[in-house]
Amino acid sequence: MMEGGNNKEEAGPSRGLNFSEDKRKEELEEGDSEEDEHNQDSATDIITTSYVPGPLLSLKDQIEKDKEDESLRRWKEKLLGCLESDLNGQMEPEVKFHSVGILSSDFEEINTPLPVKEGQSKSVLFTLREGSEYRLKLTFSVLHNIVSGLAYTNTVWKAGLQVDQSKGMLGTFAPQREPYIHMLEEETTPSGALARGTYTAKLKFVDDDKRCHLELNYSFEISKGR
């Protein structure tokens, strides 16, 4: 049905976040709103011209920074959705996909565990009726560090010719103990005699740093409507 693998391209690590600065910014925003509005234009000019990116840090290093401040440490853990004991100091994030599912009015939800077994890529993962609506459902975990700008590309071929390609942004995710569940946008299968048959597809996930976290090769079929 599907062929999956963690194909990682060479890429630089995600840039660390300045949690102390973020918390102080939140406290300032709770202050005098009139004064903030009065100084907004000049402050924007200063930030635009003088901003310097912070150093590259692992999440473990970011949590250990200002460790003596117990309230700040707890705020960081709450923001990240993880505990210091879960982190190993690795710089680059890892996205681990657990399953991919499909939801359609034609049938109940079908889920395929990842990675798929050898030889499944040539089998038909699912069959949809022409003109039917469906959505793909992803279950994944983020490990080690924040993954920024995780996006997908889904390319479809029939008889060796590309017939469709859709792209979308999943977002930015921090490590957490519970897996993320994300639904891709709803799509509609084409209709007509020429639309029926077997298709092959590739679903690819890449982040802002051009890391390829997963490629899924799969097949599906479009059948005649009722």
BAFI-3210 file (N, C-alpha, C; in Angstrom, 3 decimals, decimal comma, padded with zeros to 6 digits):
// residues 226
n [1|2|3|4|5|6|7|8|9|10|11|12|13|14|15|16|17|18|19|20|21|22|23|24|25|26|27|28|29|30|31|32|33|34|35|36|37|38|39|40|41|42|43|44|45|46|47|48|49|50|51|52|53|54|55|56|57|58|59|60|61|62|63|64|65|66|67|68|69|70|71|72|73|74|75|76|77|78|79|80|81|82|83|84|85|86|87|88|89|90|91|92|93|94|95|96|97|98|99|100|101|102|103|104|105|106|107|108|109|110|111|112|113|114|115|116|117|118|119|120|121|122|123|124|125|126|127|128|129|130|131|132|133|134|135|136|137|138|139|140|141|142|143|144|145|146|147|148|149|150|151|152|153|154|155|156|157|158|159|160|161|162|163|164|165|166|167|168|169|170|171|172|173|174|175|176|177|178|179|180|181|182|183|184|185|186|187|188|189|190|191|192|193|194|195|196|197|198|199|200|201|202|203|204|205|206|207|208|209|210|211|212|213|214|215|216|217|218|219|220|221|222|223|224|225|226]
n.u [000,811|001,671|004,795|007,168|009,641|012,241|013,640|016,184|017,370|020,426|020,772|020,714|020,535|017,511|016,729|017,298|014,931|014,324|013,397|013,318|013,219|010,812|008,960|009,270|008,349|005,627|004,864|005,267|003,356|001,067|001,053|000,885|-001,224|-001,731|000,666|002,232|001,036|001,617|004,377|004,746|005,380|008,056|009,384|009,055|010,618|013,173|013,436|013,326|015,651|017,743|017,668|019,118|019,678|019,311|021,596|022,157|020,421|019,816|016,715|017,070|019,225|018,006|016,014|017,605|018,837|018,685|017,944|017,777|015,598|012,657|009,931|010,137|011,307|009,249|007,348|008,511|008,488|005,742|005,018|006,396|005,356|006,605|008,917|012,029|013,382|012,718|014,324|017,317|019,399|019,904|020,335|018,946|015,534|013,232|010,739|008,445|006,434|003,480|001,126|-000,989|-004,115|-007,347|-010,314|-013,618|-016,889|-017,618|-016,747|-015,790|-013,254|-009,954|-006,892|-003,375|-000,560|002,705|006,256|005,407|004,908|007,282|006,836|004,218|003,718|002,906|000,376|-003,152|-004,108|-006,546|-009,958|-011,901|-015,061|-015,944|-016,127|-016,313|-015,768|-012,878|-010,445|-007,087|-005,547|-003,132|-000,884|001,560|004,755|006,893|010,295|013,120|013,653|012,188|010,212|010,064|007,779|006,603|005,685|003,685|003,674|001,631|001,666|000,204|-000,086|-001,181|-001,047|001,624|001,663|001,643|-001,116|-002,154|-001,361|-001,005|-000,388|000,500|000,571|001,486|002,412|004,191|005,775|006,281|008,229|006,349|004,678|002,376|001,149|000,759|-002,223|-003,257|-005,304|-005,445|-006,355|-009,677|-010,428|-011,682|-012,528|-011,992|-014,476|-016,095|-015,548|-012,862|-011,561|-011,647|-009,912|-006,555|-004,285|-001,065|000,816|002,723|003,509|005,000|006,997|008,413|010,506|011,146|013,908|014,567|014,673|013,825|011,378|009,777|008,791|006,113|005,089|002,330|-000,665|-003,914|-007,403|-009,959|-013,341|-016,426|-019,235|-022,244]
n.v [-001,192|001,358|003,000|003,870|006,021|007,395|009,784|011,802|014,936|016,749|019,318|022,444|023,027|023,772|027,105|028,401|029,444|032,435|032,252|033,688|036,305|036,225|035,821|038,142|039,928|039,280|040,124|042,864|043,488|043,364|045,686|049,261|049,953|052,179|053,579|051,709|051,774|054,365|054,262|052,394|052,593|053,628|051,657|049,450|050,185|050,127|047,405|046,242|047,154|046,488|043,866|040,835|037,475|034,913|032,597|029,184|026,708|023,729|022,279|021,353|022,873|025,362|025,133|024,713|027,132|029,992|028,424|028,650|030,153|029,203|029,601|030,509|028,270|026,375|027,638|027,487|024,697|024,247|025,693|024,283|021,755|019,527|017,758|018,396|016,010|014,542|015,329|015,161|016,743|016,808|018,583|018,846|018,641|015,860|014,278|011,871|009,718|008,024|006,880|006,915|007,930|007,647|009,417|009,145|009,516|007,250|005,004|003,629|005,039|004,424|003,249|003,201|001,797|003,208|002,700|001,230|-002,209|-004,139|-004,196|-003,305|-000,983|-001,313|-002,254|-001,501|001,108|002,270|002,529|004,830|006,288|007,921|011,472|011,725|012,952|013,315|013,030|013,139|011,790|012,417|011,051|011,867|012,318|014,744|015,069|015,911|018,693|021,891|021,759|023,642|025,190|022,899|021,276|019,866|017,977|016,577|014,496|013,241|010,597|009,141|006,406|007,027|009,766|012,993|014,103|015,626|017,878|018,819|021,188|022,109|023,704|022,421|023,429|024,746|022,838|021,766|019,479|016,969|014,807|013,424|012,211|014,221|014,936|015,464|016,840|016,806|019,073|018,892|016,981|016,319|013,597|013,153|012,949|010,809|008,650|008,602|009,278|007,136|004,325|003,170|004,901|006,315|007,754|010,261|011,323|013,867|015,242|018,185|020,464|023,925|024,106|022,540|019,837|016,570|014,746|012,551|010,357|009,090|006,564|005,530|003,775|004,190|003,759|004,828|004,362|003,564|005,676|005,517]
n.w [000,000|001,003|000,933|003,124|004,641|006,624|005,200|005,405|004,472|004,142|006,436|008,254|011,840|013,735|014,723|017,936|020,520|022,291|025,330|027,731|026,842|025,424|027,529|029,054|027,179|027,039|029,607|029,379|027,473|028,960|030,267|030,094|027,594|026,041|025,982|024,645|022,132|021,346|021,048|019,092|016,300|016,262|017,744|016,101|013,908|015,084|015,790|013,267|012,047|013,752|014,609|015,643|015,011|017,495|019,175|018,031|019,683|021,559|022,784|025,352|026,284|026,209|028,168|030,403|030,592|032,603|034,756|037,493|037,960|038,962|038,275|035,639|034,437|034,691|033,116|030,591|030,197|030,160|027,900|025,901|026,144|027,145|029,330|031,025|031,413|029,179|027,138|025,154|024,382|021,685|018,649|016,148|015,039|015,007|013,146|013,681|012,052|012,773|011,707|008,786|007,708|006,063|005,553|004,554|003,122|001,859|003,213|006,449|008,616|007,500|008,550|008,192|009,538|010,106|009,764|006,547|005,605|003,735|000,245|000,156|-001,243|-003,885|-003,716|-003,648|-001,653|-000,893|-002,111|-003,842|-004,701|-007,770|-007,762|-005,006|-001,633|000,412|003,106|004,297|007,192|009,603|011,976|014,212|015,892|017,463|018,048|020,161|019,280|018,326|015,410|012,560|010,362|009,035|006,155|003,453|000,378|-002,031|-004,651|-007,613|-009,952|-013,072|-015,130|-015,579|-016,031|-014,593|-012,819|-010,802|-008,117|-004,806|-002,204|001,145|004,409|007,496|009,937|012,854|015,330|018,681|020,718|022,400|024,781|023,958|020,798|017,823|015,976|012,782|010,284|006,800|004,130|002,762|-000,152|-003,481|-005,504|-009,051|-011,725|-014,169|-017,041|-017,868|-015,586|-013,898|-012,465|-011,609|-009,522|-008,765|-006,079|-004,281|-001,093|000,597|003,220|004,396|006,202|007,272|007,196|005,103|005,620|004,847|006,182|005,730|003,103|001,339|-000,714|-002,486|-003,621|-005,087|-005,924|-008,195|-008,518|-010,297|-009,733|-007,698]
ca.u [000,000|002,509|006,220|007,591|010,988|012,725|014,708|016,607|018,336|021,363|020,202|021,179|019,621|016,536|017,266|016,730|014,022|014,721|012,222|013,324|012,783|009,394|008,162|009,281|007,507|004,252|004,609|005,172|002,101|000,011|001,196|000,138|-001,458|-001,658|002,081|002,699|000,547|002,338|005,758|004,745|006,080|009,497|009,893|009,096|011,784|014,379|013,508|013,584|017,010|018,796|017,458|020,186|019,200|019,979|022,436|021,483|020,386|018,893|015,694|017,628|020,007|017,097|015,362|018,607|019,150|017,890|017,368|017,552|014,270|011,730|008,716|010,482|011,509|007,929|006,683|009,099|007,993|004,335|004,980|006,901|004,570|007,481|009,725|013,471|013,831|012,431|015,226|018,653|020,387|020,074|020,026|017,986|014,260|012,861|009,303|008,201|005,050|002,977|000,120|-001,724|-005,462|-008,213|-011,703|-014,500|-018,274|-017,782|-016,393|-015,277|-011,853|-008,943|-005,584|-002,226|000,598|003,965|006,458|004,630|005,658|007,913|005,978|002,874|003,573|002,249|-001,008|-004,075|-004,338|-007,981|-010,747|-012,894|-015,967|-015,753|-016,887|-016,462|-014,888|-012,054|-009,371|-006,032|-005,318|-001,760|-000,548|003,023|005,393|008,066|011,309|014,410|013,653|011,026|010,254|009,460|007,266|006,428|004,766|003,555|003,348|001,016|001,691|-000,554|000,131|-001,978|-000,405|002,912|001,516|001,200|-002,467|-002,555|-000,399|-001,503|000,599|-000,096|001,403|000,976|002,706|005,374|005,409|007,278|008,133|005,399|004,569|001,284|001,295|-000,102|-003,142|-003,482|-006,126|-005,163|-007,544|-010,583|-010,299|-012,759|-012,026|-012,586|-015,578|-016,079|-014,928|-011,409|-011,023|-011,624|-008,703|-005,584|-003,367|000,052|000,997|003,834|003,248|006,320|006,965|009,672|010,383|011,754|015,331|014,679|014,790|012,741|011,106|009,110|008,199|005,206|004,622|001,146|-001,577|-005,341|-008,253|-011,238|-014,311|-017,650|-020,154|-023,505]
ca.v [000,000|002,532|002,780|005,032|005,987|008,661|010,233|013,110|015,647|017,507|020,616|023,022|022,866|024,820|028,186|028,391|030,499|033,164|032,163|034,790|037,496|036,060|036,001|039,562|040,612|039,077|040,966|044,243|043,659|043,522|047,016|050,409|049,748|053,463|053,890|050,792|052,246|055,593|053,954|051,218|052,825|053,754|050,362|048,577|050,567|049,660|045,947|045,892|047,489|046,046|042,486|039,874|036,155|034,321|031,431|027,910|025,999|022,615|022,582|021,085|024,049|026,474|024,939|024,869|028,553|030,603|027,302|029,029|030,785|028,075|029,956|030,562|026,898|025,750|028,284|026,909|023,327|024,330|026,157|023,244|020,542|018,411|017,942|018,366|014,611|013,965|015,891|014,556|017,699|016,761|019,879|018,796|017,995|014,652|014,027|010,438|009,479|006,756|006,305|007,785|007,407|008,331|009,521|009,383|009,086|005,948|003,917|004,068|005,458|003,395|003,689|002,376|002,075|003,543|002,478|000,134|-003,427|-004,216|-004,711|-002,752|000,199|-001,644|-002,623|-000,370|001,465|002,480|002,764|005,884|006,476|009,188|012,583|011,636|013,797|012,559|013,748|012,320|012,032|012,096|010,955|011,951|012,887|015,591|014,730|016,596|020,146|022,428|021,686|024,883|025,232|021,571|021,368|018,631|017,992|015,317|014,456|012,080|010,211|008,063|005,900|007,681|011,205|013,708|014,628|016,522|018,140|019,727|021,559|022,741|023,922|021,856|024,405|024,603|021,955|021,500|018,121|016,719|013,382|012,854|012,452|015,180|014,422|016,575|016,514|017,597|019,694|017,991|016,949|015,613|012,805|013,532|012,116|010,471|007,376|008,744|009,455|005,861|003,528|003,134|006,032|006,259|009,070|010,448|012,314|014,239|016,221|018,928|021,624|025,174|023,896|021,631|018,435|015,701|013,857|011,330|010,223|007,950|006,183|004,691|003,644|004,163|003,504|005,543|003,455|004,178|006,094|004,774]
ca.w [000,000|001,124|001,179|003,895|005,193|007,148|004,318|005,903|003,673|004,961|006,759|009,494|012,961|013,975|015,541|019,282|020,896|023,490|026,178|028,691|026,140|025,128|028,738|029,398|026,192|027,465|030,767|028,908|026,748|029,936|030,868|029,577|026,162|025,343|025,755|023,608|020,842|021,018|020,671|018,211|015,038|016,482|018,187|014,922|013,112|015,760|015,672|011,872|011,619|014,657|015,078|015,400|015,422|018,641|018,875|017,858|020,948|021,719|023,776|026,679|026,660|026,429|029,455|031,457|030,708|033,680|035,497|038,880|038,023|038,928|037,545|034,221|033,976|034,539|031,983|029,387|030,042|029,781|026,519|025,014|026,277|027,487|030,531|030,788|031,383|027,866|026,138|025,190|023,912|020,225|018,072|015,049|015,354|014,266|013,067|013,541|011,651|013,293|010,820|007,867|007,530|005,117|005,975|003,418|003,329|001,207|004,116|007,732|008,588|007,259|009,026|007,836|010,402|009,449|008,325|005,988|005,351|002,419|-000,816|000,207|-002,083|-005,150|-003,440|-003,576|-000,263|-000,708|-003,316|-003,685|-005,830|-008,472|-007,211|-003,550|-000,839|001,351|003,778|004,882|008,611|009,978|013,389|014,270|017,080|017,242|019,035|020,313|019,146|017,613|013,953|012,078|008,997|008,443|005,021|002,681|-001,043|-002,447|-006,115|-008,097|-011,353|-013,660|-016,345|-015,751|-016,231|-013,406|-013,016|-009,718|-007,042|-003,783|-001,201|002,311|005,588|008,741|010,971|013,694|016,428|019,716|021,266|023,476|025,059|023,182|019,361|017,138|014,955|011,860|009,114|005,610|003,556|002,048|-001,598|-004,187|-006,620|-010,340|-012,210|-015,586|-017,411|-017,942|-014,238|-013,181|-012,643|-010,511|-009,451|-007,824|-005,449|-003,332|-000,066|001,101|004,312|004,483|007,091|006,809|006,980|003,956|006,021|004,408|007,311|005,291|001,774|001,261|-002,036|-002,318|-004,759|-004,777|-007,098|-008,301|-009,154|-010,803|-008,697|-007,568]
c.u [000,852|003,948|006,744|009,004|011,385|013,914|015,097|017,644|019,253|020,801|020,775|020,138|018,639|017,133|016,538|015,816|014,514|013,514|012,170|012,787|011,296|008,540|008,116|008,394|006,034|003,914|004,462|003,848|000,919|000,047|000,351|-000,009|-001,360|-000,215|002,661|002,287|001,307|003,737|005,874|005,585|007,589|010,108|010,022|010,309|013,062|014,551|013,903|015,044|018,091|018,649|018,617|019,702|019,998|020,797|021,595|021,574|019,455|017,856|016,208|018,426|019,095|016,390|016,343|019,032|018,191|017,232|017,063|016,191|013,224|010,476|008,966|010,679|010,169|007,177|007,207|008,542|006,530|004,196|005,370|006,089|005,416|008,236|011,191|013,991|013,594|013,465|016,627|019,735|020,610|019,578|018,898|016,692|014,053|011,346|009,101|006,725|004,622|001,975|-000,412|-003,072|-006,222|-009,635|-012,554|-015,902|-018,533|-017,534|-015,961|-013,791|-010,924|-007,595|-004,500|-001,052|001,845|005,133|005,702|005,533|006,187|006,951|004,581|002,648|002,843|000,805|-001,872|-004,415|-005,832|-008,631|-011,821|-013,803|-015,689|-016,663|-017,073|-015,432|-014,125|-010,998|-008,357|-005,783|-003,927|-001,619|000,974|003,481|006,582|009,036|012,463|014,337|012,418|011,232|009,441|008,998|007,151|005,334|004,736|003,301|002,801|000,891|001,073|-000,279|-000,889|-001,343|000,893|002,862|001,023|-000,143|-002,884|-001,384|-001,005|-000,410|-000,104|000,887|000,740|001,224|004,017|004,980|006,585|007,155|007,081|005,212|003,475|001,479|000,352|-001,002|-003,516|-004,267|-005,718|-006,470|-008,363|-010,385|-011,441|-012,175|-012,688|-013,677|-015,429|-015,308|-013,398|-010,771|-010,913|-010,341|-007,794|-004,593|-002,212|000,282|002,210|003,478|004,565|006,189|008,347|009,465|011,122|013,237|015,611|014,975|013,580|012,514|010,439|008,662|007,351|004,790|003,453|000,310|-003,018|-006,135|-009,516|-012,187|-015,540|-018,589|-021,427|-024,487]
c.v [001,252|002,154|004,008|004,879|007,346|009,122|011,641|013,714|016,423|018,889|021,110|022,871|024,009|025,863|028,215|029,578|031,153|033,230|033,314|036,055|037,436|036,319|037,474|040,361|040,472|039,980|042,425|044,505|043,836|044,904|048,060|050,289|051,046|053,825|052,990|051,292|053,473|055,307|052,846|051,430|052,886|052,435|049,400|048,868|050,038|048,163|045,541|046,090|046,871|044,604|041,581|038,509|035,614|033,111|030,178|027,110|024,800|023,002|022,345|022,278|025,231|026,362|025,153|026,320|029,196|029,539|027,657|029,700|029,689|028,387|030,012|029,165|026,200|026,332|027,724|025,506|023,316|024,739|025,042|021,967|019,332|018,752|017,825|016,936|013,950|014,364|015,330|015,493|017,677|018,053|019,817|018,100|016,750|014,498|012,545|010,220|008,082|006,090|007,368|007,133|008,184|008,274|009,896|008,919|007,724|004,788|004,490|004,405|004,260|003,957|002,696|002,731|002,365|003,149|001,250|-001,065|-003,434|-004,822|-004,129|-001,607|-000,074|-002,072|-001,360|-000,100|001,627|002,707|003,790|005,926|007,824|010,261|012,553|012,513|012,943|013,461|012,746|012,759|011,546|012,043|010,904|012,539|013,732|015,347|015,726|018,121|020,586|022,262|022,864|024,737|023,878|021,635|020,042|018,931|016,619|015,332|013,148|011,864|009,144|007,686|006,651|009,180|011,871|014,363|015,598|016,704|019,150|019,963|022,226|022,837|023,297|022,820|024,125|023,846|021,762|020,044|018,050|015,213|012,714|013,161|013,557|014,433|015,597|016,086|017,407|018,120|018,678|018,115|016,132|014,864|013,255|012,541|011,854|009,204|007,460|008,879|008,142|005,107|003,638|004,287|005,694|007,664|009,059|011,602|012,600|015,351|016,845|020,117|022,830|025,038|022,872|020,192|017,674|014,659|012,554|011,455|008,958|007,735|005,221|004,670|003,675|004,025|004,359|004,665|004,222|004,511|005,282|005,145]
c.w [000,000|001,365|001,873|004,383|005,680|006,325|004,709|004,971|004,606|005,204|008,067|010,577|013,073|014,907|016,871|019,529|022,179|024,422|027,178|028,050|025,827|026,355|029,137|028,454|026,572|028,650|030,358|028,211|027,688|030,598|030,181|028,074|025,382|025,030|024,672|022,232|020,390|020,494|019,625|016,955|015,239|016,915|017,016|014,065|013,739|015,607|014,259|011,507|012,486|015,129|014,678|015,878|016,595|018,247|018,713|019,144|020,860|022,752|025,185|027,169|026,962|027,771|030,603|031,637|031,710|034,547|036,941|039,072|037,841|038,123|036,045|033,651|033,750|033,355|030,668|029,141|029,625|028,323|025,554|025,077|026,604|028,765|030,190|030,661|030,031|026,817|026,303|024,666|022,415|019,608|017,045|015,465|014,503|014,311|012,773|013,245|012,099|012,354|009,882|007,623|006,479|005,641|004,772|003,769|002,711|002,164|005,460|007,606|008,406|007,685|008,632|008,736|009,565|010,349|007,831|005,747|003,921|001,410|-000,829|-000,770|-003,388|-004,954|-003,353|-002,113|000,025|-002,070|-003,004|-004,907|-006,484|-007,861|-005,704|-002,842|000,165|001,971|004,298|006,325|008,994|011,496|013,494|015,585|016,662|018,384|018,999|020,284|018,378|016,106|013,422|010,635|008,330|007,381|004,267|001,208|-001,397|-003,970|-006,588|-009,579|-011,772|-014,989|-016,638|-015,946|-014,956|-013,681|-011,906|-008,755|-006,084|-002,745|-000,034|003,453|006,803|009,895|011,690|014,965|017,387|020,167|022,375|023,622|024,237|021,697|018,874|016,159|014,065|010,645|007,947|005,028|002,756|000,536|-002,189|-005,366|-007,919|-010,753|-013,707|-015,863|-017,421|-016,564|-013,481|-013,460|-011,428|-010,635|-008,514|-007,288|-004,537|-002,405|000,641|002,133|004,476|005,418|006,506|006,514|005,894|004,371|005,491|005,499|006,882|003,843|001,758|-000,187|-001,874|-003,595|-004,256|-006,082|-007,037|-009,109|-009,589|-009,653|-008,694|-008,657]
res [m|m|e|g|g|n|n|k|e|e|a|g|p|s|r|g|l|n|f|s|e|d|k|r|k|e|e|l|e|e|g|d|s|e|e|d|e|h|n|q|d|s|a|t|d|i|i|t|t|s|y|v|p|g|p|l|l|s|l|k|d|q|i|e|k|d|k|e|d|e|s|l|r|r|w|k|e|k|l|l|g|c|l|e|s|d|l|n|g|q|m|e|p|e|v|k|f|h|s|v|g|i|l|s|s|d|f|e|e|i|n|t|p|l|p|v|k|e|g|q|s|k|s|v|l|f|t|l|r|e|g|s|e|y|r|l|k|l|t|f|s|v|l|h|n|i|v|s|g|l|a|y|t|n|t|v|w|k|a|g|l|q|v|d|q|s|k|g|m|l|g|t|f|a|p|q|r|e|p|y|i|h|m|l|e|e|e|t|t|p|s|g|a|l|a|r|g|t|y|t|a|k|l|k|f|v|d|d|d|k|r|c|h|l|e|l|n|y|s|f|e|i|s|k|g|r]
***
